[in-house]
Amino acid sequence: MALADVRGHQAQAALMRAALLGDRPGQAYLFAGPDGVGKAFFAVQLAKLLLCEAAGEDACDACKACRQADHDNHPDFLQVQAPEGKRFITIDQIRALRDQYALRPHGQRRVAIIRDADRMQQEAANALLKTLEEPPPWGMLFLTSSRPDSLPDTILSRCQTLRFAPLSTE
């Protein structure tokens, strides 16, 4: 699947495609909206677009990088979420992400996704701040949240927010 396969969020896809393929993309984006609207799926498709070896306006879904991203084993694609059965993203998870994110990528870019970022413990959110304040030039960070108001203002102020509305019944 590619960004073209995203349904119900064509305006967000067009905005992000223009931002990421433009001259000066942001370093961190927050995708905010209700649970179940596809924010994490959208973030994964953007990551594939950024890592794709075909380097077009969308991920090709055929190259090695796209296949690795689909199977969550691309060396430059990092994902963090609360462990299964746990309520929070821990400081150790964010520290591990931060350390790996700072390393020079195998390709041209390193992409990280923090799913349900509002589930970060306060210490974890504080550990992420350094990365948000001084991101590596090759890094791109996507956070998803259904409760962005519960994120610290220091996180919110360092991310460009893109809002997602509920999907239509169609």
Disulfide bonds with the S-S distance in Angstrom:
none
